[in-house]
Amino acid sequence: MTLGDVGAELNISSTQAYALVRSGELPAIQVGGRGQWRVEIRILEEFIAKAYEKSAAAARLTSPPEDDENADG
């Protein structure tokens, strides 16, 4: 996938996709004489799955504790 394709899939700009590649968060390869970046679909799917895991972990850390007195059941 091109960085434009990645951006469309993640609903971000291709510049933001490039920033993910440059930071090392999103593995990619350079191909061709002009060194255009490409990301494998499998790699992008793994990146998305990890992002969901990170988001879930962050949500657990920031969720207010349940109040046992007001809990149903």
Distance bins in CASP14 RR format, pairs under 12 A and 6 or more apart:
PFRMAT RR
TARGET T0000
AUTHOR 0000-0000-0000
RMODE 2
METHOD distances of the structure
MODEL  1
1 7 0 0 0 0 1 0 0 0 0 0 0
1 8 0 0 0 0 1 0 0 0 0 0 0
1 9 1 0 0 1 0 0 0 0 0 0 0
1 10 0 0 0 0 0 1 0 0 0 0 0
1 14 0 0 0 0 0 1 0 0 0 0 0
1 17 0 0 0 0 1 0 0 0 0 0 0
1 21 0 0 0 0 0 1 0 0 0 0 0
1 26 0 0 0 0 0 1 0 0 0 0 0
1 28 0 0 0 0 1 0 0 0 0 0 0
1 29 0 0 0 0 0 1 0 0 0 0 0
1 31 0 0 0 0 0 1 0 0 0 0 0
1 36 0 0 0 0 0 1 0 0 0 0 0
1 37 0 0 0 0 1 0 0 0 0 0 0
1 38 1 0 0 1 0 0 0 0 0 0 0
1 39 1 0 1 0 0 0 0 0 0 0 0
1 40 1 0 0 1 0 0 0 0 0 0 0
1 41 1 0 0 1 0 0 0 0 0 0 0
1 42 0 0 0 0 0 1 0 0 0 0 0
1 43 0 0 0 0 1 0 0 0 0 0 0
1 44 1 0 0 1 0 0 0 0 0 0 0
1 45 0 0 0 0 0 1 0 0 0 0 0
1 47 0 0 0 0 0 1 0 0 0 0 0
2 8 0 0 0 0 1 0 0 0 0 0 0
2 9 0 0 0 0 0 1 0 0 0 0 0
2 14 1 0 0 1 0 0 0 0 0 0 0
2 17 0 0 0 0 1 0 0 0 0 0 0
2 18 0 0 0 0 0 1 0 0 0 0 0
2 21 0 0 0 0 0 1 0 0 0 0 0
2 28 0 0 0 0 1 0 0 0 0 0 0
2 29 0 0 0 0 0 1 0 0 0 0 0
2 30 0 0 0 0 0 1 0 0 0 0 0
2 31 0 0 0 0 0 1 0 0 0 0 0
2 35 0 0 0 0 0 1 0 0 0 0 0
2 36 1 0 0 1 0 0 0 0 0 0 0
2 37 1 0 0 1 0 0 0 0 0 0 0
2 38 1 0 0 1 0 0 0 0 0 0 0
2 39 0 0 0 0 1 0 0 0 0 0 0
2 40 0 0 0 0 0 1 0 0 0 0 0
2 41 0 0 0 0 0 1 0 0 0 0 0
2 44 0 0 0 0 0 1 0 0 0 0 0
3 9 0 0 0 0 0 1 0 0 0 0 0
3 10 0 0 0 0 0 1 0 0 0 0 0
3 12 0 0 0 0 1 0 0 0 0 0 0
3 13 0 0 0 0 1 0 0 0 0 0 0
3 14 1 0 1 0 0 0 0 0 0 0 0
3 15 0 0 0 0 1 0 0 0 0 0 0
3 16 0 0 0 0 1 0 0 0 0 0 0
3 17 1 0 1 0 0 0 0 0 0 0 0
3 18 1 0 1 0 0 0 0 0 0 0 0
3 19 0 0 0 0 1 0 0 0 0 0 0
3 20 0 0 0 0 1 0 0 0 0 0 0
3 21 1 0 0 1 0 0 0 0 0 0 0
3 22 0 0 0 0 0 1 0 0 0 0 0
3 26 0 0 0 0 1 0 0 0 0 0 0
3 28 1 0 0 1 0 0 0 0 0 0 0
3 29 0 0 0 0 0 1 0 0 0 0 0
3 30 0 0 0 0 0 1 0 0 0 0 0
3 31 0 0 0 0 0 1 0 0 0 0 0
3 35 0 0 0 0 0 1 0 0 0 0 0
3 36 0 0 0 0 1 0 0 0 0 0 0
3 37 1 0 1 0 0 0 0 0 0 0 0
3 38 0 0 0 0 1 0 0 0 0 0 0
3 39 1 0 0 1 0 0 0 0 0 0 0
3 44 0 0 0 0 0 1 0 0 0 0 0
4 10 0 0 0 0 1 0 0 0 0 0 0
4 11 0 0 0 0 0 1 0 0 0 0 0
4 12 0 0 0 0 1 0 0 0 0 0 0
4 13 0 0 0 0 1 0 0 0 0 0 0
4 14 1 0 1 0 0 0 0 0 0 0 0
4 15 0 0 0 0 1 0 0 0 0 0 0
4 16 0 0 0 0 0 1 0 0 0 0 0
4 17 1 0 0 1 0 0 0 0 0 0 0
4 18 0 0 0 0 1 0 0 0 0 0 0
4 20 0 0 0 0 0 1 0 0 0 0 0
4 21 0 0 0 0 0 1 0 0 0 0 0
4 28 0 0 0 0 0 1 0 0 0 0 0
4 36 0 0 0 0 0 1 0 0 0 0 0
4 37 0 0 0 0 1 0 0 0 0 0 0
4 38 0 0 0 0 0 1 0 0 0 0 0
4 39 0 0 0 0 1 0 0 0 0 0 0
4 44 0 0 0 0 0 1 0 0 0 0 0
5 12 0 0 0 0 0 1 0 0 0 0 0
5 14 0 0 0 0 1 0 0 0 0 0 0
5 17 0 0 0 0 1 0 0 0 0 0 0
5 28 0 0 0 0 0 1 0 0 0 0 0
5 36 0 0 0 0 0 1 0 0 0 0 0
5 37 0 0 0 0 0 1 0 0 0 0 0
5 38 0 0 0 0 1 0 0 0 0 0 0
5 39 1 0 0 1 0 0 0 0 0 0 0
5 40 0 0 0 0 0 1 0 0 0 0 0
5 41 0 0 0 0 1 0 0 0 0 0 0
5 44 0 0 0 0 1 0 0 0 0 0 0
6 12 0 0 0 0 1 0 0 0 0 0 0
6 13 0 0 0 0 0 1 0 0 0 0 0
6 14 1 0 0 1 0 0 0 0 0 0 0
6 15 0 0 0 0 0 1 0 0 0 0 0
6 16 0 0 0 0 1 0 0 0 0 0 0
6 17 1 0 1 0 0 0 0 0 0 0 0
6 18 0 0 0 0 1 0 0 0 0 0 0
6 19 0 0 0 0 0 1 0 0 0 0 0
6 20 1 0 0 1 0 0 0 0 0 0 0
6 21 0 0 0 0 1 0 0 0 0 0 0
6 25 0 0 0 0 0 1 0 0 0 0 0
6 26 1 0 0 1 0 0 0 0 0 0 0
6 27 0 0 0 0 0 1 0 0 0 0 0
6 28 0 0 0 0 1 0 0 0 0 0 0
6 37 0 0 0 0 1 0 0 0 0 0 0
6 38 0 0 0 0 1 0 0 0 0 0 0
6 39 1 0 1 0 0 0 0 0 0 0 0
6 40 0 0 0 0 0 1 0 0 0 0 0
6 41 0 0 0 0 1 0 0 0 0 0 0
6 43 0 0 0 0 1 0 0 0 0 0 0
6 44 1 0 0 1 0 0 0 0 0 0 0
6 45 0 0 0 0 0 1 0 0 0 0 0
6 47 0 0 0 0 1 0 0 0 0 0 0
6 48 0 0 0 0 0 1 0 0 0 0 0
7 13 1 0 0 1 0 0 0 0 0 0 0
7 14 1 0 1 0 0 0 0 0 0 0 0
7 15 0 0 0 0 1 0 0 0 0 0 0
7 16 1 0 0 1 0 0 0 0 0 0 0
7 17 1 0 1 0 0 0 0 0 0 0 0
7 18 0 0 0 0 1 0 0 0 0 0 0
7 19 0 0 0 0 0 1 0 0 0 0 0
7 20 0 0 0 0 1 0 0 0 0 0 0
7 21 0 0 0 0 0 1 0 0 0 0 0
7 26 0 0 0 0 0 1 0 0 0 0 0
7 37 0 0 0 0 0 1 0 0 0 0 0
7 39 0 0 0 0 1 0 0 0 0 0 0
7 44 0 0 0 0 1 0 0 0 0 0 0
7 47 0 0 0 0 0 1 0 0 0 0 0
7 48 0 0 0 0 0 1 0 0 0 0 0
8 14 0 0 0 0 1 0 0 0 0 0 0
8 16 0 0 0 0 0 1 0 0 0 0 0
8 17 0 0 0 0 1 0 0 0 0 0 0
8 44 0 0 0 0 0 1 0 0 0 0 0
9 16 0 0 0 0 0 1 0 0 0 0 0
9 17 0 0 0 0 1 0 0 0 0 0 0
9 20 0 0 0 0 0 1 0 0 0 0 0
9 26 0 0 0 0 0 1 0 0 0 0 0
9 39 0 0 0 0 1 0 0 0 0 0 0
9 41 0 0 0 0 1 0 0 0 0 0 0
9 43 0 0 0 0 0 1 0 0 0 0 0
9 44 1 0 0 1 0 0 0 0 0 0 0
9 45 0 0 0 0 1 0 0 0 0 0 0
9 47 0 0 0 0 0 1 0 0 0 0 0
9 48 0 0 0 0 1 0 0 0 0 0 0
10 16 1 0 0 1 0 0 0 0 0 0 0
10 17 1 0 0 1 0 0 0 0 0 0 0
10 19 0 0 0 0 0 1 0 0 0 0 0
10 20 0 0 0 0 1 0 0 0 0 0 0
10 25 0 0 0 0 0 1 0 0 0 0 0
10 26 0 0 0 0 1 0 0 0 0 0 0
10 39 0 0 0 0 0 1 0 0 0 0 0
10 44 0 0 0 0 1 0 0 0 0 0 0
10 45 0 0 0 0 0 1 0 0 0 0 0
10 47 0 0 0 0 1 0 0 0 0 0 0
10 48 1 0 0 1 0 0 0 0 0 0 0
10 51 0 0 0 0 1 0 0 0 0 0 0
11 17 0 0 0 0 0 1 0 0 0 0 0
11 48 0 0 0 0 0 1 0 0 0 0 0
12 18 0 0 0 0 0 1 0 0 0 0 0
12 19 0 0 0 0 1 0 0 0 0 0 0
12 20 0 0 0 0 1 0 0 0 0 0 0
12 21 0 0 0 0 0 1 0 0 0 0 0
12 26 0 0 0 0 0 1 0 0 0 0 0
12 51 0 0 0 0 0 1 0 0 0 0 0
13 19 0 0 0 0 1 0 0 0 0 0 0
13 20 0 0 0 0 0 1 0 0 0 0 0
14 20 0 0 0 0 0 1 0 0 0 0 0
14 21 0 0 0 0 0 1 0 0 0 0 0
14 36 0 0 0 0 0 1 0 0 0 0 0
14 37 0 0 0 0 1 0 0 0 0 0 0
14 39 0 0 0 0 0 1 0 0 0 0 0
15 21 0 0 0 0 0 1 0 0 0 0 0
15 22 0 0 0 0 0 1 0 0 0 0 0
15 37 0 0 0 0 0 1 0 0 0 0 0
16 22 0 0 0 0 0 1 0 0 0 0 0
16 23 0 0 0 0 0 1 0 0 0 0 0
16 25 0 0 0 0 0 1 0 0 0 0 0
16 26 0 0 0 0 0 1 0 0 0 0 0
17 23 0 0 0 0 0 1 0 0 0 0 0
17 24 0 0 0 0 0 1 0 0 0 0 0
17 25 0 0 0 0 0 1 0 0 0 0 0
17 26 1 0 0 1 0 0 0 0 0 0 0
17 28 0 0 0 0 1 0 0 0 0 0 0
17 37 0 0 0 0 1 0 0 0 0 0 0
17 38 0 0 0 0 0 1 0 0 0 0 0
17 39 0 0 0 0 1 0 0 0 0 0 0
17 44 0 0 0 0 1 0 0 0 0 0 0
17 47 0 0 0 0 0 1 0 0 0 0 0
18 24 0 0 0 0 0 1 0 0 0 0 0
18 25 0 0 0 0 0 1 0 0 0 0 0
18 26 0 0 0 0 1 0 0 0 0 0 0
18 28 0 0 0 0 1 0 0 0 0 0 0
18 30 0 0 0 0 0 1 0 0 0 0 0
18 36 0 0 0 0 0 1 0 0 0 0 0
18 37 1 0 0 1 0 0 0 0 0 0 0
18 39 0 0 0 0 0 1 0 0 0 0 0
19 25 0 0 0 0 1 0 0 0 0 0 0
19 26 0 0 0 0 1 0 0 0 0 0 0
19 28 0 0 0 0 0 1 0 0 0 0 0
19 37 0 0 0 0 0 1 0 0 0 0 0
20 26 1 1 0 0 0 0 0 0 0 0 0
20 27 0 0 0 0 1 0 0 0 0 0 0
20 28 0 0 0 0 1 0 0 0 0 0 0
20 37 0 0 0 0 0 1 0 0 0 0 0
20 39 0 0 0 0 1 0 0 0 0 0 0
20 43 0 0 0 0 0 1 0 0 0 0 0
20 44 0 0 0 0 0 1 0 0 0 0 0
20 47 1 0 0 1 0 0 0 0 0 0 0
20 48 0 0 0 0 0 1 0 0 0 0 0
20 50 0 0 0 0 0 1 0 0 0 0 0
20 51 0 0 0 0 0 1 0 0 0 0 0
21 27 1 0 0 1 0 0 0 0 0 0 0
21 28 1 0 1 0 0 0 0 0 0 0 0
21 29 0 0 0 0 1 0 0 0 0 0 0
21 30 0 0 0 0 1 0 0 0 0 0 0
21 35 0 0 0 0 0 1 0 0 0 0 0
21 36 0 0 0 0 0 1 0 0 0 0 0
21 37 1 0 1 0 0 0 0 0 0 0 0
21 38 0 0 0 0 1 0 0 0 0 0 0
21 39 1 0 0 1 0 0 0 0 0 0 0
21 43 0 0 0 0 0 1 0 0 0 0 0
21 44 0 0 0 0 0 1 0 0 0 0 0
21 47 0 0 0 0 0 1 0 0 0 0 0
22 28 0 0 0 0 1 0 0 0 0 0 0
22 30 0 0 0 0 0 1 0 0 0 0 0
22 37 0 0 0 0 1 0 0 0 0 0 0
23 47 0 0 0 0 0 1 0 0 0 0 0
24 37 0 0 0 0 0 1 0 0 0 0 0
24 39 0 0 0 0 0 1 0 0 0 0 0
24 43 0 0 0 0 0 1 0 0 0 0 0
24 47 0 0 0 0 0 1 0 0 0 0 0
25 39 0 0 0 0 0 1 0 0 0 0 0
25 43 0 0 0 0 0 1 0 0 0 0 0
25 44 0 0 0 0 0 1 0 0 0 0 0
25 46 0 0 0 0 0 1 0 0 0 0 0
25 47 1 0 0 1 0 0 0 0 0 0 0
25 48 0 0 0 0 0 1 0 0 0 0 0
25 50 0 0 0 0 1 0 0 0 0 0 0
25 51 0 0 0 0 1 0 0 0 0 0 0
25 54 0 0 0 0 0 1 0 0 0 0 0
26 37 0 0 0 0 1 0 0 0 0 0 0
26 38 0 0 0 0 0 1 0 0 0 0 0
26 39 1 0 0 1 0 0 0 0 0 0 0
26 40 0 0 0 0 0 1 0 0 0 0 0
26 43 1 0 0 1 0 0 0 0 0 0 0
26 44 1 0 0 1 0 0 0 0 0 0 0
26 45 0 0 0 0 0 1 0 0 0 0 0
26 46 0 0 0 0 1 0 0 0 0 0 0
26 47 1 0 1 0 0 0 0 0 0 0 0
26 48 0 0 0 0 0 1 0 0 0 0 0
26 50 0 0 0 0 0 1 0 0 0 0 0
26 51 0 0 0 0 0 1 0 0 0 0 0
27 37 0 0 0 0 0 1 0 0 0 0 0
27 38 0 0 0 0 0 1 0 0 0 0 0
27 39 1 0 0 1 0 0 0 0 0 0 0
27 40 0 0 0 0 1 0 0 0 0 0 0
27 42 0 0 0 0 0 1 0 0 0 0 0
27 43 1 0 1 0 0 0 0 0 0 0 0
27 44 0 0 0 0 1 0 0 0 0 0 0
27 46 0 0 0 0 1 0 0 0 0 0 0
27 47 0 0 0 0 1 0 0 0 0 0 0
27 50 0 0 0 0 0 1 0 0 0 0 0
28 35 0 0 0 0 0 1 0 0 0 0 0
28 36 0 0 0 0 1 0 0 0 0 0 0
28 37 1 0 1 0 0 0 0 0 0 0 0
28 38 1 0 0 1 0 0 0 0 0 0 0
28 39 1 0 1 0 0 0 0 0 0 0 0
28 40 0 0 0 0 1 0 0 0 0 0 0
28 43 1 0 0 1 0 0 0 0 0 0 0
28 44 0 0 0 0 1 0 0 0 0 0 0
28 47 0 0 0 0 0 1 0 0 0 0 0
29 35 0 0 0 0 1 0 0 0 0 0 0
29 36 0 0 0 0 1 0 0 0 0 0 0
29 37 1 0 0 1 0 0 0 0 0 0 0
29 38 1 0 1 0 0 0 0 0 0 0 0
29 39 0 0 0 0 1 0 0 0 0 0 0
29 40 0 0 0 0 1 0 0 0 0 0 0
29 43 0 0 0 0 1 0 0 0 0 0 0
30 36 1 0 0 1 0 0 0 0 0 0 0
30 37 1 0 1 0 0 0 0 0 0 0 0
30 38 1 0 0 1 0 0 0 0 0 0 0
30 39 0 0 0 0 0 1 0 0 0 0 0
31 37 1 0 0 1 0 0 0 0 0 0 0
31 38 1 0 1 0 0 0 0 0 0 0 0
31 39 0 0 0 0 0 1 0 0 0 0 0
31 40 0 0 0 0 0 1 0 0 0 0 0
32 38 0 0 0 0 1 0 0 0 0 0 0
37 43 0 0 0 0 0 1 0 0 0 0 0
38 44 0 0 0 0 0 1 0 0 0 0 0
39 45 0 0 0 0 0 1 0 0 0 0 0
39 46 0 0 0 0 0 1 0 0 0 0 0
39 47 0 0 0 0 1 0 0 0 0 0 0
39 48 0 0 0 0 0 1 0 0 0 0 0
40 46 0 0 0 0 1 0 0 0 0 0 0
40 47 0 0 0 0 0 1 0 0 0 0 0
41 47 0 0 0 0 0 1 0 0 0 0 0
41 48 0 0 0 0 0 1 0 0 0 0 0
42 48 0 0 0 0 0 1 0 0 0 0 0
42 49 0 0 0 0 0 1 0 0 0 0 0
43 49 0 0 0 0 0 1 0 0 0 0 0
43 50 0 0 0 0 0 1 0 0 0 0 0
44 50 0 0 0 0 0 1 0 0 0 0 0
44 51 0 0 0 0 0 1 0 0 0 0 0
45 51 0 0 0 0 0 1 0 0 0 0 0
45 52 0 0 0 0 0 1 0 0 0 0 0
46 52 0 0 0 0 0 1 0 0 0 0 0
46 53 0 0 0 0 0 1 0 0 0 0 0
47 53 0 0 0 0 0 1 0 0 0 0 0
47 54 0 0 0 0 0 1 0 0 0 0 0
48 54 0 0 0 0 0 1 0 0 0 0 0
48 55 0 0 0 0 0 1 0 0 0 0 0
49 55 0 0 0 0 0 1 0 0 0 0 0
49 56 0 0 0 0 0 1 0 0 0 0 0
50 56 0 0 0 0 0 1 0 0 0 0 0
50 57 0 0 0 0 0 1 0 0 0 0 0
51 57 0 0 0 0 0 1 0 0 0 0 0
51 58 0 0 0 0 0 1 0 0 0 0 0
52 58 0 0 0 0 0 1 0 0 0 0 0
52 59 0 0 0 0 0 1 0 0 0 0 0
53 59 0 0 0 0 0 1 0 0 0 0 0
53 60 0 0 0 0 0 1 0 0 0 0 0
54 60 0 0 0 0 0 1 0 0 0 0 0
54 61 0 0 0 0 0 1 0 0 0 0 0
55 61 0 0 0 0 0 1 0 0 0 0 0
55 62 0 0 0 0 0 1 0 0 0 0 0
56 62 0 0 0 0 0 1 0 0 0 0 0
56 63 0 0 0 0 0 1 0 0 0 0 0
57 63 0 0 0 0 0 1 0 0 0 0 0
64 70 0 0 0 0 0 1 0 0 0 0 0
65 71 0 0 0 0 0 1 0 0 0 0 0
66 72 0 0 0 0 0 1 0 0 0 0 0
66 73 0 0 0 0 0 1 0 0 0 0 0
END
